[in-house]
Amino acid sequence: MGLEPLSIRQMESQTEDVFEAVTVMAQRARQVMQDRFLDQAMKEGLESEYEVYDEVEELTPENYEEKDKVTTVASDEFMTGDLVWKNALEEE
């Protein structure tokens, strides 16, 4: 569940610039977080359409869903090669 140490050598297999690697992982982490916020907003929006304002969902151990941290998701996707990105400066 936690973030494992990242190998610089393995990062270099994806890109030669470590700073580029960190930037790509940070941007992907932001995207994952934004997707989670949008999913939550959509869920709450659907509930508000049905006028369910009097019920407040409390987090209990039974309905708690543990998710991987966004940094873990982003770094795993980067290290396995699932992320595809392009450098805007190289295209010009």
N, C-alpha and C positions, 0 to 999 in steps of 0.2 A: 504494500500500500504506500509506503514511503518512497521518497526519491533516492535512488541508488547513486553512488559516485559515478560520474561520467568520465570515460576515458578520452583524453585529448587525442590520442591516436585514432580512436574510432570516430571522433568528430571530424578529424582531418580526412577520413575516407569519404565523408559527405561533401566537405568544402575545405579548402586550404586555409581560409580565414576564420579563426576562432571567434572573432567579434561578429562576423556575419552569422555564424552558427547560433550564437547567443541571441542575436537580434531576431533571427527566424523563429527560434523557439519561443521568445517572448511575445512576438506577434501572434503566433499560433495559440499561446496560452490565453491571450486577450480574446481571440476569436472563440475559443472554447467557453470562456467565462460569459461572453456575450450571448452565445447560443443557449447556455443554461439560464441566463436571465430572461431571454425571450421565451423559452419553454415555460418558465414559471409564470411569466406575465400572461401568456396564452391560456394557461390553466386557470389562473385567477380571473381572466377575462371571461372565459366560458362560464365560470361559476357566477359571475356578476350578471351575466345575461339571464340567468335563471332566478335572479333576485334572492340569492342565498347570502344575505348579509348578516343574519343573526347567528350564524354558526362560525366559530373560529376554530380552525384545525390546530390542535395542539400536537406537538411532536412527542410521541411516546416511543419506547423501544420497539413496539410492534409495527409502527408505520414509518420509522426512520429508515431512510435509504442512504447508505454510505456510498459516496462516489469518490473516484480517484481525484487527487488534486490536479488543477489545471496545468501546473508546471510539470507534474509527472506524466500526464497525457501528452503534452507537447514534446517533452524530451524523449519519451518512448517512440512517438511518431517520427521524430527527427532521426534518432539513432537506427531505427529499422528501415529508414529510407522511404517511409510512406508520405512524407511531405515533399511537395514539388513547389519550387519557387523560382522566380527569375529576378535578376538584379537589374533594376531600372537604369543604373548608370552604365552598365555594359551594353545595353541595347542602343544607346544614343550614339 
